[in-house]
């Protein structure tokens, strides 16, 4: 289903904050649109303070994107479990997000500035 997933450049500068810290700031974010689901912003790993992220054992599988692995966020203010995810080896239709990470907007502040 090539039209099931669309990936486009996310306009503007995207910032991710949690626990009083700026975790990421990017001009190179991607927006993934999957069917009727809300769009998801993916941030390149190079634009993320990876020292704040700790891999977890959580895994999920999407029939269109593949297997996702999860990360908790660790800041001085505490730990936020499974707050971000990535597709290390996504399926062909989602290949552009291979080196990107998405964050749950309910667990972090994700905004375009």
N, C-alpha and C positions, 0 to 999 in steps of 0.2 A: 504494500500500500504506500506508494511514494507520496501521496498527498495526506497521509495520516500524520506525519511529522513535518513541520516546517521550522527551519532555523534561520534567523536573520540577525543582523547586527543590531544590538540594543543601543539606541541613540542616547547620547549624553554620557555623563560620568556617574557610575554606580558606586555607592558606598555601603559597606556592611559594618554594623556596630553591634557589640554585645558586651555586657558586663562592664560598661564604661570604656571600652577599648575600640578603636577602629581596627577591624580585622582585614578589610580590603578596600581598595579604591581602584576603579578601572574605567578606562575609556574603550576597552576592548571586549566588553561583555557581549554575550549572545542571548537572544531571546528564543526559547523553544516553545512552539505552539503545537499542541497535540490534541487533535480533534476539538471537542467542545470544552476541554479543561482550561483553567486559567493559565496564561503564559507563565513560563518559569525562566528566571534570569540565571544564566551560568557565567561565572567569573573565572578568568584564566588563573591557573595556579600561580603563575609568576606575579600576579597582582594581589595575592593573598598572603598575609602573615601566617605561614604554615606552622609556625611555632605554637600558635593558638589552637591548632587542630590536632586531635588525637584519634587515630583509627579505632573503630570498635569492631566487634564481631558481627554486627548487624548486616544482613544482606537481604535484598529483595530482588525480584526479577520482573522485568517488564517485557512483554512479548515483542515490543517494537524497538526498545532501546537496549535490552540485555540485562546483565546483572549490575546492580548498584551496590557500592560499599559505602558505609556511613562513617561520620566523624562526630565526635563530641568537641565542644568548644571549652577550653580551659583558660580562665582569666583569673585575676586576683579576686574578683567578686564571686567566683564559684565555677561550677561545671554545668554545662548545658548538654544533656545527653542527646545523641543522634540528631544534631541540629543541622547537619549538612550531609550531602551525598555526592558521589561521582560515579560515572560509568567509565571504568578503566579501559575496557575494550568493548565499546558500544557496537551495536549492529550497524550495518552499512548506512541506513537512513539517518542515523544519529552520529555518524563518525566525527563530525565537527566538534562535538562536546567532549572528546576523549581526554583532553588535558584541562578540563574545566570542572568547577565545583559549584553546586547550587546550595542555597540555604533556605530553610523553612522561615518564611516571613513571620510566622507565629512565634518563633524562638529567637529571632534577631531583628534588628532594625535594618531593613533593606530599602534604600531610597535612591532615586535619581536626583542629582543636583545640577 
